Amino acid sequence: MGIFSKFFSFTQELAIDLGTANTIIISDGEIVVNEPSVVALDRHSEKMVAVGGRAKQMYEKTNDKIRVIRPLRDGVIADFNACEQMMRGLIKMVHRGKRLFSPSLRMVIGVPSGSTEVELRAVRDSAEHAGGRDIYLLFEPMAAAIGVGIDVQAPEGNMIVDIGGGTTEIAVISLGGIVSNNSIKMAGDDFTADIQEYMSRQHNVKVSERMAERIKIHVGAALTDLSENEPEDYVVHGPNKITALPMEVPVCYQEIAHCLEKSIARIEMAVLSALENTPPELYADIVKNGIYLTGGGALLRGLDKRLTDKINIKFHVAEDPLLCVARGTGIALKNVENYTFLMR
C-alpha cells in the first residue's frame, strides 16, 4: 500500500508562500522547496531555461538570448506568463522522480492582505495553469500569525508586522479575522534600492541589485548605535560611475542605517496607523502580548529595538522569521475544513 500511494496518489497537498523575493513550498509538513522567486526564459521561444537558485545566478549576467525575470513586484504578479512558468518549475521540483505522473494539486497560497480582486484572480489563475485543482488563498499576516504559533481564532488581539520583499503587511488579528490592517509597498526591495542609490550618490560607485542585497545582509541596520553584535565593515567592489575605473569602498552599518532611515520611518507610520484603527480592548491585548515581526525585513539589525522605543510596545522577532508565512500556510493546509477565513 505504501508503494502504491507513493506512485499513484491522485492528490498532492502543497502550501506555497509565493513571495516577491523567495518562494517556499511545504509538502507533508516539510519544506521541500525554498528558492528565489526568479525564472530565466529564452527570449525567442519563451520557454523556461532555469528557475529558482539557478536562475538567480544568471540575474544581471545574461546575454541577449536569455531574459531573467522576477515575476512578482510589490507582492503582486507583474509578469503573468513568467509567474506561471516559475510556479510550474518549482512545483516540478517537489515531485521530481517521486511519482509516475503529476498528481492533482490542492494548494494553500499566501497572498498580501492589500491585494485587489484582480490581483487575487491572477494568483488563482497562475496556480490553476501550474496544475492546481483545489486552491485556497490566505492573507500573509494571518499565515504569519499561525506560523508564529498564535491561536488566531481566540478572542484576543494580536498584531503581526510582516516585512517581505515587496510589501510590509501589518495586521491586528482576533477571532479568526483581520480587524485592522495596513499593507504598504515598502519592504526589502526598497531597502535594496535605497542602498544602490546611496552608494551611487555618496561613493560614486555603481552597484548591482545583487551587490546592494549583499550589503544589506552584511551591514544592514535600523540603528546607528547597535552597542552589541556590531557587524564588521563590508568591502564593496565596483566601477566608478564617472571614470569606470575599479573602486574598493568599505561600508559600515551606521551608513546603511542612515540611508534606510526614510523607508523605516514609513513602516513606523504604517504600524502607528494600524494601531490607531484598533479597538481599545484589542489594543490592550497587543500592549500585553507585544507585536511580532516576521519576514526577511525582521532580520535587519536593531529594528525590533527601534520600533519598541518609538511605539512603546514590545516588538518580538519571530523564530525563523523568513519561514513564518510558509509554516502558517502549511498548518492552514492541514486545517482547511476548520479555518473559515481561507478564500476560495
Buried (B, 14 or more C-beta within 10 A) or exposed (E): EEEEEEEEBEEBBBBBBBBBBBBBBBBEEEBBBBBBBBBBBEEEEEEBBBBBEBBBBBBEEBEEEBBBBBBBBBBBBBBEBBBBBBBBBBBBEBBEEEBEEEBEBBBBBBBBBBBEEEBBEBBBBBBBBBBBEBBBBBBBBBBBBBBBEBEBBEEBBBBBBBBBBBBBBBBBBBEBBBBBBBBBBBBBBBBBEBBBEBBBEEBBBBBEBBBBBBBBEBBBBBBBEBEEEBBEBBEBEBBBBEEEEEBEBEBBBBBBBEBBEEBBEBBBBBBEEBBEEBEEEBBEBBBEBBBBBBBBBBBBBBBBBBBBEBBEBBBBBBEEBBBBBBBBBBBBBBEBEEBEBBBE
